[in-house]
Amino acid sequence: MYKILEDMMHKTNRRHFGFENMMINEQAQYTEYPEGGFYDWHMDCDLIMKNEPPVRKISMTLVLSPETDFEGGGLEVAKPGQILRPKQGHAVFFASFVNHRVVPVTRGLRKSLVMWFGGEPFK
């Protein structure tokens, strides 16, 4: 699993970010959001960045639940109102310094896999 996700990250990084020396620097995190569950606005990296080598640069959320298993629970990225609703098995990659949140689940159970990819501090 890690090799497949790392390959996806490298392809996405080449096409959209261009960060150098990227690697998996943490284990994947499995997350469940029951009805009413959410994760408020946050960034996935320390802005000082000297405290966390390797620095988180790319974050990924992979939805594991079928769309019929839950409602709500979208990924809101960068600004209020920009809510992504990826389908089961689809991953969203974004820069770890971008503000984001998971909006409340209104029905069912949302399951996801989250990963962070990092490298040397920004110059």
N, CA, C and O atoms as a GROMACS GRO file, in nm:
protein
  492
    1MET      N    1   0.083  -0.119   0.000
    1MET     CA    2   0.000   0.000   0.000
    1MET      C    3   0.088   0.125   0.000
    1MET      O    4   0.063   0.218  -0.077
    2TYR      N    5   0.190   0.128   0.086
    2TYR     CA    6   0.273   0.247   0.095
    2TYR      C    7   0.344   0.277  -0.038
    2TYR      O    8   0.356   0.393  -0.076
    3LYS      N    9   0.389   0.174  -0.107
    3LYS     CA   10   0.458   0.194  -0.233
    3LYS      C   11   0.365   0.256  -0.337
    3LYS      O   12   0.405   0.346  -0.411
    4ILE      N   13   0.241   0.208  -0.344
    4ILE     CA   14   0.144   0.263  -0.438
    4ILE      C   15   0.116   0.410  -0.407
    4ILE      O   16   0.113   0.493  -0.497
    5LEU      N   17   0.095   0.441  -0.280
    5LEU     CA   18   0.065   0.579  -0.241
    5LEU      C   19   0.186   0.670  -0.261
    5LEU      O   20   0.171   0.786  -0.299
    6GLU      N   21   0.305   0.616  -0.235
    6GLU     CA   22   0.426   0.697  -0.259
    6GLU      C   23   0.441   0.726  -0.408
    6GLU      O   24   0.477   0.838  -0.445
    7ASP      N   25   0.415   0.628  -0.494
    7ASP     CA   26   0.422   0.651  -0.638
    7ASP      C   27   0.321   0.757  -0.682
    7ASP      O   28   0.352   0.843  -0.764
    8MET      N   29   0.198   0.750  -0.626
    8MET     CA   30   0.096   0.852  -0.657
    8MET      C   31   0.142   0.990  -0.614
    8MET      O   32   0.124   1.088  -0.687
    9MET      N   33   0.203   0.998  -0.496
    9MET     CA   34   0.252   1.126  -0.445
    9MET      C   35   0.360   1.182  -0.536
    9MET      O   36   0.357   1.301  -0.569
   10HIS      N   37   0.455   1.098  -0.580
   10HIS     CA   38   0.563   1.146  -0.666
   10HIS      C   39   0.507   1.199  -0.799
   10HIS      O   40   0.552   1.303  -0.848
   11LYS      N   41   0.411   1.129  -0.855
   11LYS     CA   42   0.349   1.174  -0.980
   11LYS      C   43   0.278   1.309  -0.959
   11LYS      O   44   0.292   1.400  -1.039
   12THR      N   45   0.202   1.320  -0.851
   12THR     CA   46   0.132   1.445  -0.820
   12THR      C   47   0.231   1.557  -0.792
   12THR      O   48   0.211   1.670  -0.837
   13ASN      N   49   0.336   1.527  -0.719
   13ASN     CA   50   0.437   1.627  -0.688
   13ASN      C   51   0.502   1.680  -0.816
   13ASN      O   52   0.520   1.801  -0.831
   14ARG      N   53   0.538   1.591  -0.907
   14ARG     CA   54   0.600   1.634  -1.033
   14ARG      C   55   0.506   1.725  -1.114
   14ARG      O   56   0.549   1.824  -1.172
   15ARG      N   57   0.378   1.690  -1.115
   15ARG     CA   58   0.281   1.764  -1.196
   15ARG      C   59   0.237   1.896  -1.134
   15ARG      O   60   0.207   1.992  -1.206
   16HIS      N   61   0.232   1.902  -1.000
   16HIS     CA   62   0.168   2.018  -0.936
   16HIS      C   63   0.251   2.096  -0.835
   16HIS      O   64   0.225   2.215  -0.815
   17PHE      N   65   0.347   2.035  -0.773
   17PHE     CA   66   0.418   2.104  -0.665
   17PHE      C   67   0.565   2.131  -0.695
   17PHE      O   68   0.611   2.244  -0.681
   18GLY      N   69   0.640   2.029  -0.736
   18GLY     CA   70   0.781   2.045  -0.764
   18GLY      C   71   0.870   2.050  -0.641
   18GLY      O   72   0.979   2.106  -0.646
   19PHE      N   73   0.825   1.992  -0.529
   19PHE     CA   74   0.908   1.988  -0.409
   19PHE      C   75   1.020   1.886  -0.428
   19PHE      O   76   1.002   1.786  -0.496
   20GLU      N   77   1.135   1.913  -0.367
   20GLU     CA   78   1.252   1.826  -0.382
   20GLU      C   79   1.259   1.720  -0.273
   20GLU      O   80   1.213   1.741  -0.161
   21ASN      N   81   1.316   1.604  -0.310
   21ASN     CA   82   1.349   1.497  -0.214
   21ASN      C   83   1.231   1.455  -0.126
   21ASN      O   84   1.245   1.442  -0.005
   22MET      N   85   1.117   1.433  -0.188
   22MET     CA   86   0.997   1.397  -0.114
   22MET      C   87   0.998   1.249  -0.076
   22MET      O   88   1.049   1.165  -0.149
   23MET      N   89   0.939   1.219   0.041
   23MET     CA   90   0.934   1.081   0.090
   23MET      C   91   0.817   1.066   0.187
   23MET      O   92   0.762   1.164   0.236
   24ILE      N   93   0.782   0.942   0.214
   24ILE     CA   94   0.686   0.914   0.322
   24ILE      C   95   0.763   0.933   0.452
   24ILE      O   96   0.867   0.871   0.473
   25ASN      N   97   0.712   1.018   0.538
   25ASN     CA   98   0.783   1.041   0.663
   25ASN      C   99   0.702   1.004   0.787
   25ASN      O  100   0.748   1.025   0.899
   26GLU      N  101   0.583   0.951   0.766
   26GLU     CA  102   0.500   0.908   0.880
   26GLU      C  103   0.412   0.792   0.834
   26GLU      O  104   0.388   0.774   0.714
   27GLN      N  105   0.366   0.715   0.929
   27GLN     CA  106   0.272   0.608   0.897
   27GLN      C  107   0.136   0.667   0.863
   27GLN      O  108   0.101   0.776   0.907
   28ALA      N  109   0.060   0.592   0.783
   28ALA     CA  110  -0.076   0.634   0.747
   28ALA      C  111  -0.163   0.640   0.872
   28ALA      O  112  -0.139   0.568   0.970
   29GLN      N  113  -0.263   0.726   0.868
   29GLN     CA  114  -0.358   0.740   0.979
   29GLN      C  115  -0.497   0.703   0.929
   29GLN      O  116  -0.550   0.765   0.837
   30TYR      N  117  -0.557   0.603   0.991
   30TYR     CA  118  -0.694   0.563   0.960
   30TYR      C  119  -0.786   0.646   1.049
   30TYR      O  120  -0.765   0.656   1.170
   31THR      N  121  -0.889   0.705   0.989
   31THR     CA  122  -0.979   0.793   1.065
   31THR      C  123  -1.123   0.758   1.035
   31THR      O  124  -1.160   0.734   0.920
   32GLU      N  125  -1.206   0.758   1.138
   32GLU     CA  126  -1.350   0.741   1.123
   32GLU      C  127  -1.420   0.865   1.178
   32GLU      O  128  -1.388   0.913   1.286
   33TYR      N  129  -1.516   0.915   1.100
   33TYR     CA  130  -1.599   1.027   1.142
   33TYR      C  131  -1.743   0.977   1.150
   33TYR      O  132  -1.807   0.957   1.046
   34PRO      N  133  -1.796   0.957   1.271
   34PRO     CA  134  -1.936   0.916   1.283
   34PRO      C  135  -2.027   1.037   1.261
   34PRO      O  136  -1.979   1.149   1.244
   35GLU      N  137  -2.157   1.015   1.262
   35GLU     CA  138  -2.252   1.126   1.249
   35GLU      C  139  -2.217   1.234   1.351
   35GLU      O  140  -2.200   1.206   1.470
   36GLY      N  141  -2.206   1.357   1.304
   36GLY     CA  142  -2.168   1.470   1.390
   36GLY      C  143  -2.017   1.491   1.397
   36GLY      O  144  -1.972   1.594   1.446
   37GLY      N  145  -1.938   1.393   1.350
   37GLY     CA  146  -1.793   1.404   1.354
   37GLY      C  147  -1.740   1.502   1.251
   37GLY      O  148  -1.795   1.515   1.142
   38PHE      N  149  -1.633   1.571   1.286
   38PHE     CA  150  -1.569   1.669   1.197
   38PHE      C  151  -1.427   1.693   1.244
   38PHE      O  152  -1.387   1.644   1.350
   39TYR      N  153  -1.351   1.769   1.167
   39TYR     CA  154  -1.218   1.814   1.208
   39TYR      C  155  -1.210   1.959   1.166
   39TYR      O  156  -1.221   1.991   1.048
   40ASP      N  157  -1.190   2.049   1.262
   40ASP     CA  158  -1.197   2.193   1.236
   40ASP      C  159  -1.077   2.242   1.154
   40ASP      O  160  -0.983   2.167   1.129
   41TRP      N  161  -1.083   2.368   1.113
   41TRP     CA  162  -0.979   2.428   1.030
   41TRP      C  163  -0.841   2.410   1.093
   41TRP      O  164  -0.822   2.432   1.212
   42HIS      N  165  -0.744   2.370   1.009
   42HIS     CA  166  -0.607   2.351   1.055
   42HIS      C  167  -0.512   2.338   0.936
   42HIS      O  168  -0.556   2.323   0.822
   43MET      N  169  -0.383   2.343   0.964
   43MET     CA  170  -0.279   2.312   0.866
   43MET      C  171  -0.206   2.190   0.920
   43MET      O  172  -0.206   2.165   1.040
   44ASP      N  173  -0.143   2.115   0.831
   44ASP     CA  174  -0.077   1.991   0.871
   44ASP      C  175   0.072   2.007   0.899
   44ASP      O  176   0.142   1.908   0.921
   45CYS      N  177   0.122   2.130   0.899
   45CYS     CA  178   0.264   2.149   0.927
   45CYS      C  179   0.283   2.263   1.025
   45CYS      O  180   0.197   2.349   1.042
   46ASP      N  181   0.398   2.260   1.089
   46ASP     CA  182   0.439   2.366   1.180
   46ASP      C  183   0.495   2.480   1.095
   46ASP      O  184   0.586   2.458   1.015
   47LEU      N  185   0.443   2.599   1.110
   47LEU     CA  186   0.489   2.710   1.026
   47LEU      C  187   0.636   2.744   1.049
   47LEU      O  188   0.700   2.798   0.959
   48ILE      N  189   0.688   2.714   1.166
   48ILE     CA  190   0.830   2.741   1.192
   48ILE      C  191   0.916   2.640   1.116
   48ILE      O  192   1.026   2.674   1.071
   49MET      N  193   0.869   2.520   1.101
   49MET     CA  194   0.927   2.411   1.024
   49MET      C  195   1.061   2.360   1.072
   49MET      O  196   1.100   2.249   1.034
   50LYS      N  197   1.134   2.435   1.152
   50LYS     CA  198   1.262   2.385   1.202
   50LYS      C  199   1.239   2.278   1.308
   50LYS      O  200   1.330   2.203   1.342
   51ASN      N  201   1.117   2.272   1.362
   51ASN     CA  202   1.085   2.178   1.468
   51ASN      C  203   1.042   2.041   1.416
   51ASN      O  204   1.018   1.950   1.497
   52GLU      N  205   1.032   2.023   1.287
   52GLU     CA  206   0.980   1.895   1.238
   52GLU      C  207   1.051   1.842   1.113
   52GLU      O  208   0.984   1.808   1.016
   53PRO      N  209   1.181   1.835   1.113
   53PRO     CA  210   1.239   1.770   0.995
   53PRO      C  211   1.208   1.621   0.997
   53PRO      O  212   1.218   1.563   1.105
   54PRO      N  213   1.171   1.554   0.888
   54PRO     CA  214   1.142   1.622   0.762
   54PRO      C  215   1.010   1.699   0.769
   54PRO      O  216   0.917   1.658   0.838
   55VAL      N  217   1.004   1.808   0.700
   55VAL     CA  218   0.889   1.897   0.700
   55VAL      C  219   0.776   1.834   0.618
   55VAL      O  220   0.797   1.786   0.507
   56ARG      N  221   0.654   1.836   0.674
   56ARG     CA  222   0.537   1.794   0.597
   56ARG      C  223   0.514   1.895   0.486
   56ARG      O  224   0.504   2.015   0.512
   57LYS      N  225   0.507   1.846   0.362
   57LYS     CA  226   0.486   1.935   0.248
   57LYS      C  227   0.361   1.901   0.169
   57LYS      O  228   0.294   1.990   0.115
   58ILE      N  229   0.328   1.772   0.161
   58ILE     CA  230   0.209   1.729   0.089
   58ILE      C  231   0.125   1.643   0.181
   58ILE      O  232   0.175   1.549   0.244
   59SER      N  233  -0.004   1.674   0.190
   59SER     CA  234  -0.100   1.595   0.266
   59SER      C  235  -0.191   1.522   0.169
   59SER      O  236  -0.215   1.569   0.058
   60MET      N  237  -0.241   1.408   0.212
   60MET     CA  238  -0.331   1.330   0.127
   60MET      C  239  -0.445   1.274   0.211
   60MET      O  240  -0.424   1.225   0.322
   61THR      N  241  -0.565   1.281   0.157
   61THR     CA  242  -0.681   1.217   0.216
   61THR      C  243  -0.738   1.122   0.112
   61THR      O  244  -0.763   1.160  -0.002
   62LEU      N  245  -0.760   0.997   0.152
   62LEU     CA  246  -0.816   0.894   0.066
   62LEU      C  247  -0.945   0.844   0.130
   62LEU      O  248  -0.942   0.790   0.241
   63VAL      N  249  -1.057   0.861   0.062
   63VAL     CA  250  -1.186   0.820   0.116
   63VAL      C  251  -1.202   0.668   0.098
   63VAL      O  252  -1.185   0.615  -0.012
   64LEU      N  253  -1.233   0.600   0.208
   64LEU     CA  254  -1.248   0.455   0.206
   64LEU      C  255  -1.395   0.411   0.201
   64LEU      O  256  -1.424   0.300   0.157
   65SER      N  257  -1.486   0.496   0.245
   65SER     CA  258  -1.628   0.462   0.250
   65SER      C  259  -1.697   0.488   0.117
   65SER      O  260  -1.665   0.584   0.048
   66PRO      N  261  -1.792   0.401   0.081
   66PRO     CA  262  -1.875   0.431  -0.037
   66PRO      C  263  -1.958   0.557  -0.010
   66PRO      O  264  -1.996   0.584   0.104
   67GLU      N  265  -1.985   0.633  -0.114
   67GLU     CA  266  -2.061   0.757  -0.100
   67GLU      C  267  -2.199   0.733  -0.037
   67GLU      O  268  -2.254   0.824   0.025
   68THR      N  269  -2.254   0.612  -0.052
   68THR     CA  270  -2.386   0.582   0.002
   68THR      C  271  -2.383   0.557   0.154
   68THR      O  272  -2.488   0.553   0.217
   69ASP      N  273  -2.264   0.542   0.212
   69ASP     CA  274  -2.252   0.513   0.355
   69ASP      C  275  -2.259   0.637   0.444
   69ASP      O  276  -2.276   0.625   0.565
   70PHE      N  277  -2.244   0.757   0.385
   70PHE     CA  278  -2.244   0.878   0.468
   70PHE      C  279  -2.287   0.999   0.385
   70PHE      O  280  -2.283   0.998   0.262
   71GLU      N  281  -2.327   1.104   0.456
   71GLU     CA  282  -2.356   1.234   0.396
   71GLU      C  283  -2.278   1.337   0.474
   71GLU      O  284  -2.246   1.317   0.592
   72GLY      N  285  -2.248   1.450   0.408
   72GLY     CA  286  -2.161   1.550   0.471
   72GLY      C  287  -2.019   1.499   0.467
   72GLY      O  288  -1.984   1.418   0.381
   73GLY      N  289  -1.936   1.545   0.560
   73GLY     CA  290  -1.800   1.494   0.570
   73GLY      C  291  -1.709   1.531   0.455
   73GLY      O  292  -1.608   1.466   0.433
   74GLY      N  293  -1.744   1.638   0.381
   74GLY     CA  294  -1.659   1.681   0.271
   74GLY      C  295  -1.530   1.745   0.321
   74GLY      O  296  -1.520   1.785   0.437
   75LEU      N  297  -1.433   1.754   0.234
   75LEU     CA  298  -1.306   1.818   0.264
   75LEU      C  299  -1.310   1.960   0.211
   75LEU      O  300  -1.320   1.983   0.090
   76GLU      N  301  -1.304   2.055   0.302
   76GLU     CA  302  -1.307   2.197   0.264
   76GLU      C  303  -1.164   2.248   0.265
   76GLU      O  304  -1.096   2.243   0.368
   77VAL      N  305  -1.118   2.296   0.151
   77VAL     CA  306  -0.978   2.332   0.134
   77VAL      C  307  -0.963   2.480   0.100
   77VAL      O  308  -1.032   2.532   0.013
   78ALA      N  309  -0.871   2.546   0.170
   78ALA     CA  310  -0.825   2.682   0.141
   78ALA      C  311  -0.923   2.792   0.178
   78ALA      O  312  -0.882   2.891   0.240
   79LYS      N  313  -1.048   2.779   0.144
   79LYS     CA  314  -1.142   2.886   0.177
   79LYS      C  315  -1.280   2.828   0.200
   79LYS      O  316  -1.316   2.726   0.141
   80PRO      N  317  -1.357   2.891   0.286
   80PRO     CA  318  -1.493   2.842   0.312
   80PRO      C  319  -1.574   2.832   0.184
   80PRO      O  320  -1.569   2.920   0.098
   81GLY      N  321  -1.648   2.723   0.174
   81GLY     CA  322  -1.734   2.702   0.059
   81GLY      C  323  -1.673   2.616  -0.050
   81GLY      O  324  -1.744   2.569  -0.139
   82GLN      N  325  -1.542   2.595  -0.046
   82GLN     CA  326  -1.476   2.512  -0.147
   82GLN      C  327  -1.466   2.369  -0.092
   82GLN      O  328  -1.362   2.327  -0.042
   83ILE      N  329  -1.578   2.296  -0.101
   83ILE     CA  330  -1.588   2.163  -0.041
   83ILE      C  331  -1.571   2.056  -0.149
   83ILE      O  332  -1.644   2.054  -0.249
   84LEU      N  333  -1.474   1.968  -0.126
   84LEU     CA  334  -1.450   1.856  -0.215
   84LEU      C  335  -1.521   1.734  -0.158
   84LEU      O  336  -1.522   1.712  -0.037
   85ARG      N  337  -1.580   1.654  -0.246
   85ARG     CA  338  -1.648   1.531  -0.205
   85ARG      C  339  -1.594   1.415  -0.288
   85ARG      O  340  -1.661   1.365  -0.378
   86PRO      N  341  -1.470   1.373  -0.256
   86PRO     CA  342  -1.413   1.263  -0.336
   86PRO      C  343  -1.490   1.133  -0.317
   86PRO      O  344  -1.543   1.105  -0.210
   87LYS      N  345  -1.493   1.055  -0.422
   87LYS     CA  346  -1.559   0.925  -0.417
   87LYS      C  347  -1.469   0.822  -0.352
   87LYS      O  348  -1.349   0.844  -0.335
   88GLN      N  349  -1.528   0.709  -0.315
   88GLN     CA  350  -1.453   0.600  -0.254
   88GLN      C  351  -1.333   0.563  -0.341
   88GLN      O  352  -1.346   0.545  -0.462
   89GLY      N  353  -1.217   0.553  -0.278
   89GLY     CA  354  -1.096   0.516  -0.349
   89GLY      C  355  -1.022   0.631  -0.415
   89GLY      O  356  -0.915   0.612  -0.471
   90HIS      N  357  -1.079   0.751  -0.408
   90HIS     CA  358  -1.015   0.867  -0.468
   90HIS      C  359  -0.937   0.942  -0.361
   90HIS      O  360  -0.982   0.959  -0.248
   91ALA      N  361  -0.819   0.988  -0.399
   91ALA     CA  362  -0.732   1.061  -0.307
   91ALA      C  363  -0.726   1.208  -0.348
   91ALA      O  364  -0.730   1.241  -0.466
   92VAL      N  365  -0.715   1.293  -0.248
   92VAL     CA  366  -0.694   1.436  -0.269
   92VAL      C  367  -0.557   1.469  -0.209
   92VAL      O  368  -0.532   1.442  -0.091
   93PHE      N  369  -0.470   1.528  -0.291
   93PHE     CA  370  -0.338   1.573  -0.246
   93PHE      C  371  -0.341   1.725  -0.241
   93PHE      O  372  -0.394   1.789  -0.332
   94PHE      N  373  -0.284   1.784  -0.137
   94PHE     CA  374  -0.276   1.929  -0.127
   94PHE      C  375  -0.155   1.967  -0.043
   94PHE      O  376  -0.105   1.885   0.035
   95ALA      N  377  -0.108   2.089  -0.059
   95ALA     CA  378   0.007   2.135   0.018
   95ALA      C  379  -0.029   2.137   0.167
   95ALA      O  380  -0.137   2.183   0.205
   96SER      N  381   0.060   2.086   0.249
   96SER     CA  382   0.033   2.072   0.393
   96SER      C  383   0.015   2.205   0.464
   96SER      O  384  -0.041   2.209   0.574
   97PHE      N  385   0.063   2.316   0.404
   97PHE     CA  386   0.048   2.447   0.466
   97PHE      C  387  -0.083   2.515   0.428
   97PHE      O  388  -0.106   2.631   0.466
   98VAL      N  389  -0.170   2.446   0.354
   98VAL     CA  390  -0.301   2.500   0.317
   98VAL      C  391  -0.402   2.469   0.427
   98VAL      O  392  -0.413   2.355   0.473
   99ASN      N  393  -0.475   2.570   0.469
   99ASN     CA  394  -0.578   2.554   0.571
   99ASN      C  395  -0.691   2.466   0.516
   99ASN      O  396  -0.732   2.483   0.401
  100HIS      N  397  -0.740   2.373   0.596
  100HIS     CA  398  -0.844   2.280   0.551
  100HIS      C  399  -0.919   2.223   0.671
  100HIS      O  400  -0.876   2.237   0.786
  101ARG      N  401  -1.032   2.158   0.642
  101ARG     CA  402  -1.110   2.093   0.747
  101ARG      C  403  -1.198   1.985   0.686
  101ARG      O  404  -1.219   1.981   0.564
  102VAL      N  405  -1.251   1.898   0.772
  102VAL     CA  406  -1.353   1.801   0.733
  102VAL      C  407  -1.484   1.854   0.792
  102VAL      O  408  -1.495   1.869   0.914
  103VAL      N  409  -1.582   1.882   0.706
  103VAL     CA  410  -1.709   1.934   0.754
  103VAL      C  411  -1.787   1.823   0.824
  103VAL      O  412  -1.761   1.705   0.798
  104PRO      N  413  -1.880   1.857   0.911
  104PRO     CA  414  -1.952   1.755   0.987
  104PRO      C  415  -2.022   1.651   0.900
  104PRO      O  416  -2.081   1.682   0.797
  105VAL      N  417  -2.015   1.527   0.945
  105VAL     CA  418  -2.089   1.418   0.884
  105VAL      C  419  -2.232   1.430   0.933
  105VAL      O  420  -2.255   1.439   1.054
  106THR      N  421  -2.328   1.430   0.843
  106THR     CA  422  -2.468   1.446   0.882
  106THR      C  423  -2.544   1.314   0.888
  106THR      O  424  -2.652   1.306   0.947
  107ARG      N  425  -2.487   1.209   0.826
  107ARG     CA  426  -2.547   1.076   0.832
  107ARG      C  427  -2.440   0.972   0.805
  107ARG      O  428  -2.356   0.990   0.716
  108GLY      N  429  -2.442   0.864   0.881
  108GLY     CA  430  -2.355   0.751   0.854
  108GLY      C  431  -2.216   0.764   0.913
  108GLY      O  432  -2.195   0.833   1.012
  109LEU      N  433  -2.122   0.695   0.849
  109LEU     CA  434  -1.984   0.686   0.896
  109LEU      C  435  -1.890   0.707   0.779
  109LEU      O  436  -1.895   0.634   0.680
  110ARG      N  437  -1.802   0.807   0.790
  110ARG     CA  438  -1.702   0.837   0.687
  110ARG      C  439  -1.569   0.778   0.734
  110ARG      O  440  -1.520   0.812   0.842
  111LYS      N  441  -1.510   0.691   0.651
  111LYS     CA  442  -1.380   0.631   0.682
  111LYS      C  443  -1.278   0.685   0.582
  111LYS      O  444  -1.307   0.697   0.462
  112SER      N  445  -1.160   0.717   0.632
  112SER     CA  446  -1.058   0.770   0.541
  112SER      C  447  -0.919   0.730   0.588
  112SER      O  448  -0.897   0.690   0.702
  113LEU      N  449  -0.827   0.744   0.496
  113LEU     CA  450  -0.686   0.721   0.522
  113LEU      C  451  -0.616   0.853   0.495
  113LEU      O  452  -0.635   0.913   0.389
  114VAL      N  453  -0.535   0.898   0.589
  114VAL     CA  454  -0.463   1.024   0.576
  114VAL      C  455  -0.314   0.995   0.579
  114VAL      O  456  -0.267   0.913   0.658
  115MET      N  457  -0.240   1.064   0.492
  115MET     CA  458  -0.094   1.050   0.492
  115MET      C  459  -0.031   1.185   0.470
  115MET      O  460  -0.091   1.278   0.414
  116TRP      N  461   0.095   1.193   0.515
  116TRP     CA  462   0.175   1.314   0.496
  116TRP      C  463   0.307   1.273   0.434
  116TRP      O  464   0.364   1.169   0.467
  117PHE      N  465   0.353   1.356   0.343
  117PHE     CA  466   0.479   1.333   0.275
  117PHE      C  467   0.567   1.454   0.298
  117PHE      O  468   0.520   1.568   0.294
  118GLY      N  469   0.692   1.431   0.322
  118GLY     CA  470   0.778   1.545   0.357
  118GLY      C  471   0.913   1.541   0.293
  118GLY      O  472   0.945   1.454   0.212
  119GLY      N  473   0.991   1.639   0.332
  119GLY     CA  474   1.126   1.653   0.281
  119GLY      C  475   1.201   1.757   0.362
  119GLY      O  476   1.166   1.786   0.476
  120GLU      N  477   1.303   1.810   0.301
  120GLU     CA  478   1.386   1.911   0.368
  120GLU      C  479   1.305   2.039   0.389
  120GLU      O  480   1.209   2.065   0.316
  121PRO      N  481   1.343   2.119   0.489
  121PRO     CA  482   1.272   2.247   0.509
  121PRO      C  483   1.275   2.332   0.384
  121PRO      O  484   1.368   2.324   0.304
  122PHE      N  485   1.171   2.414   0.366
  122PHE     CA  486   1.167   2.508   0.254
  122PHE      C  487   1.286   2.604   0.266
  122PHE      O  488   1.331   2.636   0.376
  123LYS      N  489   1.334   2.650   0.152
  123LYS     CA  490   1.450   2.743   0.152
  123LYS      C  491   1.402   2.883   0.130
  123LYS      O  492   1.484   2.975   0.126
   0.00000   0.00000   0.00000
